[in-house]
Amino acid sequence: MHKPLLPPLTAMVLALWSLGGCATHHEVEVKPVEIKPIHITIDVNVKVDRALDDFFGDIDKTAQAIKKTE
């Protein structure tokens, strides 16, 4: 007759003990995210305004010359 390697009660205790190591619990704390406003000032208007003055300046001069001759 062969003797069992482990008595049944010991085998059950070892099985339960090893399964206890598989149970895990994790907690993740999510903190609120703070979004601060960003202020960016881009001064492009001056460049565009000057470019338009240069572009339409010739037309304005021609229009004024036409009005003077009338």
N, CA, C, O and CB atoms as a CASP TS submission, in Angstrom:
PFRMAT TS
TARGET T0000
AUTHOR 0000-0000-0000
METHOD Language model
MODEL 1
PARENT N/A
ATOM      1  N   MET     1       0.810  -1.184   0.000  1.00  0.00           N
ATOM      2  CA  MET     1       0.000   0.000   0.000  1.00  0.00           C
ATOM      3  C   MET     1       0.861   1.258   0.000  1.00  0.00           C
ATOM      4  O   MET     1       1.893   1.349   0.665  1.00  0.00           O
ATOM      5  CB  MET     1      -0.926  -0.008   1.188  1.00  0.00           C
ATOM      6  N   HIS     2       0.394   2.195  -0.761  1.00  0.00           N
ATOM      7  CA  HIS     2       1.102   3.477  -0.839  1.00  0.00           C
ATOM      8  C   HIS     2       0.497   4.452   0.160  1.00  0.00           C
ATOM      9  O   HIS     2      -0.718   4.523   0.343  1.00  0.00           O
ATOM     10  CB  HIS     2       1.040   4.062  -2.277  1.00  0.00           C
ATOM     11  N   LYS     3       1.372   5.185   0.786  1.00  0.00           N
ATOM     12  CA  LYS     3       0.914   6.231   1.682  1.00  0.00           C
ATOM     13  C   LYS     3       0.676   7.500   0.861  1.00  0.00           C
ATOM     14  O   LYS     3       1.482   7.807  -0.017  1.00  0.00           O
ATOM     15  CB  LYS     3       1.946   6.482   2.828  1.00  0.00           C
ATOM     16  N   PRO     4      -0.401   8.246   1.114  1.00  0.00           N
ATOM     17  CA  PRO     4      -0.567   9.521   0.412  1.00  0.00           C
ATOM     18  C   PRO     4       0.551  10.474   0.834  1.00  0.00           C
ATOM     19  O   PRO     4       1.008  10.449   1.977  1.00  0.00           O
ATOM     20  CB  PRO     4      -1.968  10.146   0.708  1.00  0.00           C
ATOM     21  N   LEU     5       0.979  11.312  -0.106  1.00  0.00           N
ATOM     22  CA  LEU     5       2.065  12.238   0.188  1.00  0.00           C
ATOM     23  C   LEU     5       1.664  13.248   1.256  1.00  0.00           C
ATOM     24  O   LEU     5       2.434  13.533   2.173  1.00  0.00           O
ATOM     25  CB  LEU     5       2.495  12.962  -1.079  1.00  0.00           C
ATOM     26  N   LEU     6       0.492  13.770   1.135  1.00  0.00           N
ATOM     27  CA  LEU     6      -0.004  14.737   2.112  1.00  0.00           C
ATOM     28  C   LEU     6      -1.374  14.283   2.573  1.00  0.00           C
ATOM     29  O   LEU     6      -2.183  13.834   1.761  1.00  0.00           O
ATOM     30  CB  LEU     6      -0.064  16.178   1.513  1.00  0.00           C
ATOM     31  N   PRO     7      -1.639  14.389   3.834  1.00  0.00           N
ATOM     32  CA  PRO     7      -2.997  14.067   4.279  1.00  0.00           C
ATOM     33  C   PRO     7      -3.988  15.038   3.647  1.00  0.00           C
ATOM     34  O   PRO     7      -3.614  16.179   3.376  1.00  0.00           O
ATOM     35  CB  PRO     7      -3.099  14.117   5.828  1.00  0.00           C
ATOM     36  N   PRO     8      -5.207  14.646   3.405  1.00  0.00           N
ATOM     37  CA  PRO     8      -6.194  15.500   2.722  1.00  0.00           C
ATOM     38  C   PRO     8      -6.405  16.847   3.412  1.00  0.00           C
ATOM     39  O   PRO     8      -6.575  17.858   2.730  1.00  0.00           O
ATOM     40  CB  PRO     8      -7.520  14.776   2.632  1.00  0.00           C
ATOM     41  N   LEU     9      -6.399  16.887   4.721  1.00  0.00           N
ATOM     42  CA  LEU     9      -6.619  18.154   5.410  1.00  0.00           C
ATOM     43  C   LEU     9      -5.466  19.120   5.146  1.00  0.00           C
ATOM     44  O   LEU     9      -5.690  20.315   4.953  1.00  0.00           O
ATOM     45  CB  LEU     9      -6.784  17.922   6.919  1.00  0.00           C
ATOM     46  N   THR    10      -4.252  18.615   5.137  1.00  0.00           N
ATOM     47  CA  THR    10      -3.088  19.453   4.860  1.00  0.00           C
ATOM     48  C   THR    10      -3.130  19.964   3.423  1.00  0.00           C
ATOM     49  O   THR    10      -2.788  21.118   3.164  1.00  0.00           O
ATOM     50  CB  THR    10      -1.786  18.671   5.112  1.00  0.00           C
ATOM     51  N   ALA    11      -3.544  19.118   2.499  1.00  0.00           N
ATOM     52  CA  ALA    11      -3.641  19.526   1.097  1.00  0.00           C
ATOM     53  C   ALA    11      -4.665  20.637   0.933  1.00  0.00           C
ATOM     54  O   ALA    11      -4.445  21.575   0.167  1.00  0.00           O
ATOM     55  CB  ALA    11      -4.010  18.330   0.210  1.00  0.00           C
ATOM     56  N   MET    12      -5.797  20.540   1.652  1.00  0.00           N
ATOM     57  CA  MET    12      -6.825  21.578   1.565  1.00  0.00           C
ATOM     58  C   MET    12      -6.306  22.898   2.148  1.00  0.00           C
ATOM     59  O   MET    12      -6.559  23.965   1.589  1.00  0.00           O
ATOM     60  CB  MET    12      -8.109  21.132   2.304  1.00  0.00           C
ATOM     61  N   VAL    13      -5.590  22.826   3.257  1.00  0.00           N
ATOM     62  CA  VAL    13      -5.054  24.040   3.869  1.00  0.00           C
ATOM     63  C   VAL    13      -4.042  24.698   2.941  1.00  0.00           C
ATOM     64  O   VAL    13      -4.042  25.919   2.785  1.00  0.00           O
ATOM     65  CB  VAL    13      -4.405  23.723   5.229  1.00  0.00           C
ATOM     66  N   LEU    14      -3.182  23.897   2.326  1.00  0.00           N
ATOM     67  CA  LEU    14      -2.192  24.455   1.395  1.00  0.00           C
ATOM     68  C   LEU    14      -2.872  25.065   0.165  1.00  0.00           C
ATOM     69  O   LEU    14      -2.437  26.102  -0.336  1.00  0.00           O
ATOM     70  CB  LEU    14      -1.192  23.363   0.958  1.00  0.00           C
ATOM     71  N   ALA    15      -3.929  24.428  -0.315  1.00  0.00           N
ATOM     72  CA  ALA    15      -4.651  24.943  -1.476  1.00  0.00           C
ATOM     73  C   ALA    15      -5.295  26.288  -1.142  1.00  0.00           C
ATOM     74  O   ALA    15      -5.195  27.242  -1.913  1.00  0.00           O
ATOM     75  CB  ALA    15      -5.724  23.931  -1.944  1.00  0.00           C
ATOM     76  N   LEU    16      -5.954  26.353   0.011  1.00  0.00           N
ATOM     77  CA  LEU    16      -6.591  27.617   0.406  1.00  0.00           C
ATOM     78  C   LEU    16      -5.552  28.699   0.656  1.00  0.00           C
ATOM     79  O   LEU    16      -5.761  29.862   0.311  1.00  0.00           O
ATOM     80  CB  LEU    16      -7.450  27.417   1.661  1.00  0.00           C
ATOM     81  N   TRP    17      -4.442  28.317   1.252  1.00  0.00           N
ATOM     82  CA  TRP    17      -3.387  29.289   1.540  1.00  0.00           C
ATOM     83  C   TRP    17      -2.786  29.837   0.241  1.00  0.00           C
ATOM     84  O   TRP    17      -2.520  31.035   0.143  1.00  0.00           O
ATOM     85  CB  TRP    17      -2.284  28.646   2.410  1.00  0.00           C
ATOM     86  N   SER    18      -2.570  28.968  -0.759  1.00  0.00           N
ATOM     87  CA  SER    18      -1.995  29.426  -2.022  1.00  0.00           C
ATOM     88  C   SER    18      -2.992  30.265  -2.807  1.00  0.00           C
ATOM     89  O   SER    18      -2.586  31.193  -3.506  1.00  0.00           O
ATOM     90  CB  SER    18      -1.537  28.236  -2.863  1.00  0.00           C
ATOM     91  N   LEU    19      -4.297  29.966  -2.713  1.00  0.00           N
ATOM     92  CA  LEU    19      -5.302  30.789  -3.392  1.00  0.00           C
ATOM     93  C   LEU    19      -5.432  32.162  -2.742  1.00  0.00           C
ATOM     94  O   LEU    19      -5.785  33.130  -3.415  1.00  0.00           O
ATOM     95  CB  LEU    19      -6.659  30.081  -3.387  1.00  0.00           C
ATOM     96  N   GLY    20      -5.154  32.260  -1.460  1.00  0.00           N
ATOM     97  CA  GLY    20      -5.205  33.546  -0.766  1.00  0.00           C
ATOM     98  C   GLY    20      -4.186  34.520  -1.318  1.00  0.00           C
ATOM     99  O   GLY    20      -4.410  35.730  -1.277  1.00  0.00           O
ATOM    100  N   GLY    21      -3.086  34.030  -1.828  1.00  0.00           N
ATOM    101  CA  GLY    21      -2.069  34.893  -2.426  1.00  0.00           C
ATOM    102  C   GLY    21      -2.493  35.443  -3.774  1.00  0.00           C
ATOM    103  O   GLY    21      -1.922  36.423  -4.251  1.00  0.00           O
ATOM    104  N   CYS    22      -3.482  34.828  -4.390  1.00  0.00           N
ATOM    105  CA  CYS    22      -3.955  35.298  -5.698  1.00  0.00           C
ATOM    106  C   CYS    22      -4.921  36.474  -5.577  1.00  0.00           C
ATOM    107  O   CYS    22      -5.107  37.229  -6.532  1.00  0.00           O
ATOM    108  CB  CYS    22      -4.631  34.160  -6.447  1.00  0.00           C
ATOM    109  N   ALA    23      -5.526  36.626  -4.419  1.00  0.00           N
ATOM    110  CA  ALA    23      -6.483  37.721  -4.232  1.00  0.00           C
ATOM    111  C   ALA    23      -5.712  39.006  -3.967  1.00  0.00           C
ATOM    112  O   ALA    23      -4.969  39.101  -2.990  1.00  0.00           O
ATOM    113  CB  ALA    23      -7.473  37.416  -3.061  1.00  0.00           C
ATOM    114  N   THR    24      -5.886  39.979  -4.827  1.00  0.00           N
ATOM    115  CA  THR    24      -5.211  41.257  -4.654  1.00  0.00           C
ATOM    116  C   THR    24      -6.248  42.363  -4.613  1.00  0.00           C
ATOM    117  O   THR    24      -7.371  42.199  -5.090  1.00  0.00           O
ATOM    118  CB  THR    24      -4.186  41.506  -5.785  1.00  0.00           C
ATOM    119  N   HIS    25      -5.867  43.466  -4.049  1.00  0.00           N
ATOM    120  CA  HIS    25      -6.760  44.618  -3.961  1.00  0.00           C
ATOM    121  C   HIS    25      -5.927  45.855  -4.264  1.00  0.00           C
ATOM    122  O   HIS    25      -4.909  46.104  -3.618  1.00  0.00           O
ATOM    123  CB  HIS    25      -7.450  44.717  -2.544  1.00  0.00           C
ATOM    124  N   HIS    26      -6.363  46.619  -5.241  1.00  0.00           N
ATOM    125  CA  HIS    26      -5.647  47.835  -5.621  1.00  0.00           C
ATOM    126  C   HIS    26      -6.602  49.012  -5.496  1.00  0.00           C
ATOM    127  O   HIS    26      -7.774  48.921  -5.862  1.00  0.00           O
ATOM    128  CB  HIS    26      -5.074  47.731  -7.073  1.00  0.00           C
ATOM    129  N   GLU    27      -6.093  50.095  -4.984  1.00  0.00           N
ATOM    130  CA  GLU    27      -6.859  51.337  -4.930  1.00  0.00           C
ATOM    131  C   GLU    27      -6.102  52.394  -5.722  1.00  0.00           C
ATOM    132  O   GLU    27      -4.909  52.618  -5.518  1.00  0.00           O
ATOM    133  CB  GLU    27      -7.097  51.800  -3.452  1.00  0.00           C
ATOM    134  N   VAL    28      -6.818  53.029  -6.618  1.00  0.00           N
ATOM    135  CA  VAL    28      -6.222  54.094  -7.421  1.00  0.00           C
ATOM    136  C   VAL    28      -6.970  55.371  -7.083  1.00  0.00           C
ATOM    137  O   VAL    28      -8.188  55.454  -7.243  1.00  0.00           O
ATOM    138  CB  VAL    28      -6.286  53.775  -8.968  1.00  0.00           C
ATOM    139  N   GLU    29      -6.238  56.350  -6.619  1.00  0.00           N
ATOM    140  CA  GLU    29      -6.849  57.624  -6.273  1.00  0.00           C
ATOM    141  C   GLU    29      -6.660  58.587  -7.439  1.00  0.00           C
ATOM    142  O   GLU    29      -5.536  58.860  -7.862  1.00  0.00           O
ATOM    143  CB  GLU    29      -6.237  58.204  -4.963  1.00  0.00           C
ATOM    144  N   VAL    30      -7.762  59.090  -7.943  1.00  0.00           N
ATOM    145  CA  VAL    30      -7.715  60.030  -9.061  1.00  0.00           C
ATOM    146  C   VAL    30      -7.973  61.420  -8.497  1.00  0.00           C
ATOM    147  O   VAL    30      -9.060  61.717  -8.002  1.00  0.00           O
ATOM    148  CB  VAL    30      -8.764  59.660 -10.179  1.00  0.00           C
ATOM    149  N   LYS    31      -6.974  62.243  -8.583  1.00  0.00           N
ATOM    150  CA  LYS    31      -7.108  63.613  -8.092  1.00  0.00           C
ATOM    151  C   LYS    31      -7.668  64.482  -9.209  1.00  0.00           C
ATOM    152  O   LYS    31      -7.410  64.225 -10.385  1.00  0.00           O
ATOM    153  CB  LYS    31      -5.742  64.169  -7.587  1.00  0.00           C
ATOM    154  N   PRO    32      -8.425  65.500  -8.853  1.00  0.00           N
ATOM    155  CA  PRO    32      -8.944  66.383  -9.909  1.00  0.00           C
ATOM    156  C   PRO    32      -7.804  67.119 -10.605  1.00  0.00           C
ATOM    157  O   PRO    32      -6.834  67.539  -9.974  1.00  0.00           O
ATOM    158  CB  PRO    32      -9.950  67.398  -9.324  1.00  0.00           C
ATOM    159  N   VAL    33      -7.944  67.263 -11.899  1.00  0.00           N
ATOM    160  CA  VAL    33      -6.931  67.938 -12.706  1.00  0.00           C
ATOM    161  C   VAL    33      -7.287  69.413 -12.781  1.00  0.00           C
ATOM    162  O   VAL    33      -8.410  69.769 -13.139  1.00  0.00           O
ATOM    163  CB  VAL    33      -6.828  67.312 -14.135  1.00  0.00           C
ATOM    164  N   GLU    34      -6.345  70.259 -12.447  1.00  0.00           N
ATOM    165  CA  GLU    34      -6.575  71.695 -12.488  1.00  0.00           C
ATOM    166  C   GLU    34      -6.038  72.249 -13.809  1.00  0.00           C
ATOM    167  O   GLU    34      -4.857  72.108 -14.127  1.00  0.00           O
ATOM    168  CB  GLU    34      -5.904  72.402 -11.273  1.00  0.00           C
ATOM    169  N   ILE    35      -6.913  72.866 -14.549  1.00  0.00           N
ATOM    170  CA  ILE    35      -6.520  73.457 -15.830  1.00  0.00           C
ATOM    171  C   ILE    35      -6.533  74.967 -15.660  1.00  0.00           C
ATOM    172  O   ILE    35      -7.575  75.571 -15.406  1.00  0.00           O
ATOM    173  CB  ILE    35      -7.476  73.005 -17.000  1.00  0.00           C
ATOM    174  N   LYS    36      -5.379  75.554 -15.801  1.00  0.00           N
ATOM    175  CA  LYS    36      -5.264  76.996 -15.649  1.00  0.00           C
ATOM    176  C   LYS    36      -5.353  77.654 -17.025  1.00  0.00           C
ATOM    177  O   LYS    36      -4.851  77.107 -18.007  1.00  0.00           O
ATOM    178  CB  LYS    36      -3.935  77.375 -14.938  1.00  0.00           C
ATOM    179  N   PRO    37      -5.986  78.817 -17.100  1.00  0.00           N
ATOM    180  CA  PRO    37      -6.066  79.499 -18.402  1.00  0.00           C
ATOM    181  C   PRO    37      -4.697  80.001 -18.848  1.00  0.00           C
ATOM    182  O   PRO    37      -3.860  80.388 -18.032  1.00  0.00           O
ATOM    183  CB  PRO    37      -7.055  80.674 -18.332  1.00  0.00           C
ATOM    184  N   ILE    38      -4.497  79.986 -20.124  1.00  0.00           N
ATOM    185  CA  ILE    38      -3.246  80.459 -20.713  1.00  0.00           C
ATOM    186  C   ILE    38      -3.575  81.705 -21.537  1.00  0.00           C
ATOM    187  O   ILE    38      -4.444  81.675 -22.409  1.00  0.00           O
ATOM    188  CB  ILE    38      -2.556  79.340 -21.600  1.00  0.00           C
ATOM    189  N   HIS    39      -2.882  82.775 -21.252  1.00  0.00           N
ATOM    190  CA  HIS    39      -3.104  84.021 -21.984  1.00  0.00           C
ATOM    191  C   HIS    39      -1.946  84.221 -22.957  1.00  0.00           C
ATOM    192  O   HIS    39      -0.787  84.325 -22.554  1.00  0.00           O
ATOM    193  CB  HIS    39      -3.237  85.240 -21.007  1.00  0.00           C
ATOM    194  N   ILE    40      -2.275  84.272 -24.220  1.00  0.00           N
ATOM    195  CA  ILE    40      -1.272  84.496 -25.255  1.00  0.00           C
ATOM    196  C   ILE    40      -1.721  85.695 -26.079  1.00  0.00           C
ATOM    197  O   ILE    40      -2.847  85.731 -26.575  1.00  0.00           O
ATOM    198  CB  ILE    40      -1.075  83.221 -26.157  1.00  0.00           C
ATOM    199  N   THR    41      -0.852  86.653 -26.219  1.00  0.00           N
ATOM    200  CA  THR    41      -1.141  87.827 -27.031  1.00  0.00           C
ATOM    201  C   THR    41      -0.192  87.827 -28.221  1.00  0.00           C
ATOM    202  O   THR    41       1.029  87.848 -28.061  1.00  0.00           O
ATOM    203  CB  THR    41      -1.005  89.144 -26.199  1.00  0.00           C
ATOM    204  N   ILE    42      -0.766  87.803 -29.397  1.00  0.00           N
ATOM    205  CA  ILE    42       0.038  87.840 -30.614  1.00  0.00           C
ATOM    206  C   ILE    42      -0.298  89.145 -31.327  1.00  0.00           C
ATOM    207  O   ILE    42      -1.454  89.408 -31.657  1.00  0.00           O
ATOM    208  CB  ILE    42      -0.235  86.584 -31.538  1.00  0.00           C
ATOM    209  N   ASP    43       0.706  89.936 -31.554  1.00  0.00           N
ATOM    210  CA  ASP    43       0.488  91.234 -32.171  1.00  0.00           C
ATOM    211  C   ASP    43       0.780  91.136 -33.664  1.00  0.00           C
ATOM    212  O   ASP    43       1.860  91.504 -34.126  1.00  0.00           O
ATOM    213  CB  ASP    43       1.371  92.318 -31.506  1.00  0.00           C
ATOM    214  N   VAL    44      -0.197  90.637 -34.405  1.00  0.00           N
ATOM    215  CA  VAL    44      -0.056  90.484 -35.842  1.00  0.00           C
ATOM    216  C   VAL    44      -0.817  91.584 -36.560  1.00  0.00           C
ATOM    217  O   VAL    44      -0.555  91.869 -37.728  1.00  0.00           O
ATOM    218  CB  VAL    44      -0.549  89.106 -36.294  1.00  0.00           C
ATOM    219  N   ASN    45      -1.740  92.189 -35.873  1.00  0.00           N
ATOM    220  CA  ASN    45      -2.586  93.210 -36.502  1.00  0.00           C
ATOM    221  C   ASN    45      -1.772  94.355 -37.085  1.00  0.00           C
ATOM    222  O   ASN    45      -2.116  94.863 -38.152  1.00  0.00           O
ATOM    223  CB  ASN    45      -3.578  93.758 -35.496  1.00  0.00           C
ATOM    224  N   VAL    46      -0.730  94.764 -36.435  1.00  0.00           N
ATOM    225  CA  VAL    46       0.076  95.884 -36.916  1.00  0.00           C
ATOM    226  C   VAL    46       0.732  95.525 -38.241  1.00  0.00           C
ATOM    227  O   VAL    46       0.748  96.333 -39.169  1.00  0.00           O
ATOM    228  CB  VAL    46       1.144  96.277 -35.875  1.00  0.00           C
ATOM    229  N   LYS    47       1.267  94.324 -38.329  1.00  0.00           N
ATOM    230  CA  LYS    47       1.920  93.913 -39.572  1.00  0.00           C
ATOM    231  C   LYS    47       0.918  93.805 -40.715  1.00  0.00           C
ATOM    232  O   LYS    47       1.204  94.219 -41.838  1.00  0.00           O
ATOM    233  CB  LYS    47       2.637  92.577 -39.380  1.00  0.00           C
ATOM    234  N   VAL    48      -0.247  93.252 -40.429  1.00  0.00           N
ATOM    235  CA  VAL    48      -1.276  93.119 -41.462  1.00  0.00           C
ATOM    236  C   VAL    48      -1.776  94.492 -41.872  1.00  0.00           C
ATOM    237  O   VAL    48      -1.998  94.750 -43.055  1.00  0.00           O
ATOM    238  CB  VAL    48      -2.449  92.245 -40.965  1.00  0.00           C
ATOM    239  N   ASP    49      -1.952  95.370 -40.899  1.00  0.00           N
ATOM    240  CA  ASP    49      -2.433  96.720 -41.193  1.00  0.00           C
ATOM    241  C   ASP    49      -1.438  97.463 -42.084  1.00  0.00           C
ATOM    242  O   ASP    49      -1.838  98.128 -43.040  1.00  0.00           O
ATOM    243  CB  ASP    49      -2.671  97.504 -39.888  1.00  0.00           C
ATOM    244  N   ARG    50      -0.179  97.357 -41.782  1.00  0.00           N
ATOM    245  CA  ARG    50       0.843  98.020 -42.603  1.00  0.00           C
ATOM    246  C   ARG    50       0.895  97.420 -44.006  1.00  0.00           C
ATOM    247  O   ARG    50       1.042  98.144 -44.991  1.00  0.00           O
ATOM    248  CB  ARG    50       2.225  97.910 -41.932  1.00  0.00           C
ATOM    249  N   ALA    51       0.777  96.117 -44.093  1.00  0.00           N
ATOM    250  CA  ALA    51       0.809  95.469 -45.406  1.00  0.00           C
ATOM    251  C   ALA    51      -0.388  95.905 -46.240  1.00  0.00           C
ATOM    252  O   ALA    51      -0.260  96.130 -47.444  1.00  0.00           O
ATOM    253  CB  ALA    51       0.826  93.933 -45.256  1.00  0.00           C
ATOM    254  N   LEU    52      -1.547  96.025 -45.608  1.00  0.00           N
ATOM    255  CA  LEU    52      -2.729  96.480 -46.351  1.00  0.00           C
ATOM    256  C   LEU    52      -2.583  97.939 -46.775  1.00  0.00           C
ATOM    257  O   LEU    52      -2.998  98.315 -47.871  1.00  0.00           O
ATOM    258  CB  LEU    52      -3.999  96.305 -45.499  1.00  0.00           C
ATOM    259  N   ASP    53      -1.996  98.753 -45.912  1.00  0.00           N
ATOM    260  CA  ASP    53      -1.766 100.151 -46.291  1.00  0.00           C
ATOM    261  C   ASP    53      -0.824 100.235 -47.493  1.00  0.00           C
ATOM    262  O   ASP    53      -1.046 101.025 -48.412  1.00  0.00           O
ATOM    263  CB  ASP    53      -1.184 100.947 -45.100  1.00  0.00           C
ATOM    264  N   ASP    54       0.211  99.426 -47.477  1.00  0.00           N
ATOM    265  CA  ASP    54       1.140  99.429 -48.608  1.00  0.00           C
ATOM    266  C   ASP    54       0.467  98.908 -49.870  1.00  0.00           C
ATOM    267  O   ASP    54       0.708  99.417 -50.965  1.00  0.00           O
ATOM    268  CB  ASP    54       2.376  98.586 -48.287  1.00  0.00           C
ATOM    269  N   PHE    55      -0.373  97.898 -49.715  1.00  0.00           N
ATOM    270  CA  PHE    55      -1.020  97.291 -50.879  1.00  0.00           C
ATOM    271  C   PHE    55      -2.041  98.237 -51.491  1.00  0.00           C
ATOM    272  O   PHE    55      -2.067  98.445 -52.704  1.00  0.00           O
ATOM    273  CB  PHE    55      -1.694  95.972 -50.491  1.00  0.00           C
ATOM    274  N   PHE    56      -2.889  98.811 -50.626  1.00  0.00           N
ATOM    275  CA  PHE    56      -3.950  99.680 -51.122  1.00  0.00           C
ATOM    276  C   PHE    56      -3.528 101.151 -51.220  1.00  0.00           C
ATOM    277  O   PHE    56      -4.294 101.987 -51.698  1.00  0.00           O
ATOM    278  CB  PHE    56      -5.157  99.560 -50.227  1.00  0.00           C
ATOM    279  N   GLY    57      -2.321 101.462 -50.771  1.00  0.00           N
ATOM    280  CA  GLY    57      -1.860 102.858 -50.826  1.00  0.00           C
ATOM    281  C   GLY    57      -1.814 103.393 -52.242  1.00  0.00           C
ATOM    282  O   GLY    57      -2.215 104.530 -52.491  1.00  0.00           O
ATOM    283  N   ASP    58      -1.331 102.588 -53.167  1.00  0.00           N
ATOM    284  CA  ASP    58      -1.273 103.025 -54.565  1.00  0.00           C
ATOM    285  C   ASP    58      -2.667 103.253 -55.133  1.00  0.00           C
ATOM    286  O   ASP    58      -2.890 104.202 -55.885  1.00  0.00           O
ATOM    287  CB  ASP    58      -0.527 101.994 -55.416  1.00  0.00           C
ATOM    288  N   ILE    59      -3.585 102.399 -54.779  1.00  0.00           N
ATOM    289  CA  ILE    59      -4.964 102.535 -55.270  1.00  0.00           C
ATOM    290  C   ILE    59      -5.593 103.799 -54.691  1.00  0.00           C
ATOM    291  O   ILE    59      -6.285 104.538 -55.391  1.00  0.00           O
ATOM    292  CB  ILE    59      -5.815 101.285 -54.895  1.00  0.00           C
ATOM    293  N   ASP    60      -5.342 104.040 -53.392  1.00  0.00           N
ATOM    294  CA  ASP    60      -5.900 105.251 -52.765  1.00  0.00           C
ATOM    295  C   ASP    60      -5.331 106.513 -53.409  1.00  0.00           C
ATOM    296  O   ASP    60      -6.069 107.474 -53.629  1.00  0.00           O
ATOM    297  CB  ASP    60      -5.610 105.256 -51.250  1.00  0.00           C
ATOM    298  N   LYS    61      -4.034 106.529 -53.712  1.00  0.00           N
ATOM    299  CA  LYS    61      -3.425 107.695 -54.343  1.00  0.00           C
ATOM    300  C   LYS    61      -4.018 107.930 -55.727  1.00  0.00           C
ATOM    301  O   LYS    61      -4.272 109.069 -56.119  1.00  0.00           O
ATOM    302  CB  LYS    61      -1.904 107.521 -54.439  1.00  0.00           C
ATOM    303  N   THR    62      -4.235 106.847 -56.460  1.00  0.00           N
ATOM    304  CA  THR    62      -4.816 106.964 -57.805  1.00  0.00           C
ATOM    305  C   THR    62      -6.247 107.481 -57.714  1.00  0.00           C
ATOM    306  O   THR    62      -6.678 108.306 -58.521  1.00  0.00           O
ATOM    307  CB  THR    62      -4.783 105.598 -58.541  1.00  0.00           C
ATOM    308  N   ALA    63      -6.981 106.977 -56.712  1.00  0.00           N
ATOM    309  CA  ALA    63      -8.377 107.429 -56.555  1.00  0.00           C
ATOM    310  C   ALA    63      -8.422 108.906 -56.197  1.00  0.00           C
ATOM    311  O   ALA    63      -9.281 109.632 -56.697  1.00  0.00           O
ATOM    312  CB  ALA    63      -9.105 106.599 -55.469  1.00  0.00           C
ATOM    313  N   GLN    64      -7.523 109.363 -55.349  1.00  0.00           N
ATOM    314  CA  GLN    64      -7.477 110.781 -54.988  1.00  0.00           C
ATOM    315  C   GLN    64      -7.103 111.632 -56.188  1.00  0.00           C
ATOM    316  O   GLN    64      -7.646 112.721 -56.375  1.00  0.00           O
ATOM    317  CB  GLN    64      -6.482 111.016 -53.847  1.00  0.00           C
ATOM    318  N   ALA    65      -6.186 111.145 -56.995  1.00  0.00           N
ATOM    319  CA  ALA    65      -5.769 111.894 -58.202  1.00  0.00           C
ATOM    320  C   ALA    65      -6.943 112.010 -59.171  1.00  0.00           C
ATOM    321  O   ALA    65      -7.128 113.054 -59.796  1.00  0.00           O
ATOM    322  CB  ALA    65      -4.556 111.194 -58.905  1.00  0.00           C
ATOM    323  N   ILE    66      -7.726 110.960 -59.297  1.00  0.00           N
ATOM    324  CA  ILE    66      -8.891 110.990 -60.211  1.00  0.00           C
ATOM    325  C   ILE    66      -9.914 111.992 -59.718  1.00  0.00           C
ATOM    326  O   ILE    66     -10.505 112.726 -60.511  1.00  0.00           O
ATOM    327  CB  ILE    66      -9.543 109.587 -60.335  1.00  0.00           C
ATOM    328  N   LYS    67     -10.130 112.027 -58.384  1.00  0.00           N
ATOM    329  CA  LYS    67     -11.110 112.963 -57.835  1.00  0.00           C
ATOM    330  C   LYS    67     -10.677 114.421 -58.033  1.00  0.00           C
ATOM    331  O   LYS    67     -11.503 115.300 -58.274  1.00  0.00           O
ATOM    332  CB  LYS    67     -11.327 112.681 -56.347  1.00  0.00           C
ATOM    333  N   LYS    68      -9.388 114.653 -57.927  1.00  0.00           N
ATOM    334  CA  LYS    68      -8.891 116.035 -58.114  1.00  0.00           C
ATOM    335  C   LYS    68      -9.053 116.502 -59.546  1.00  0.00           C
ATOM    336  O   LYS    68      -9.300 117.685 -59.775  1.00  0.00           O
ATOM    337  CB  LYS    68      -7.419 116.135 -57.711  1.00  0.00           C
ATOM    338  N   THR    69      -8.923 115.624 -60.502  1.00  0.00           N
ATOM    339  CA  THR    69      -9.031 116.011 -61.894  1.00  0.00           C
ATOM    340  C   THR    69     -10.474 116.195 -62.321  1.00  0.00           C
ATOM    341  O   THR    69     -10.737 116.806 -63.357  1.00  0.00           O
ATOM    342  CB  THR    69      -8.365 114.987 -62.768  1.00  0.00           C
ATOM    343  N   GLU    70     -11.391 115.690 -61.562  1.00  0.00           N
ATOM    344  CA  GLU    70     -12.811 115.821 -61.966  1.00  0.00           C
ATOM    345  C   GLU    70     -13.379 117.151 -61.680  1.00  0.00           C
ATOM    346  O   GLU    70     -14.551 117.396 -61.965  1.00  0.00           O
ATOM    347  CB  GLU    70     -13.644 114.807 -61.294  1.00  0.00           C
TER
END
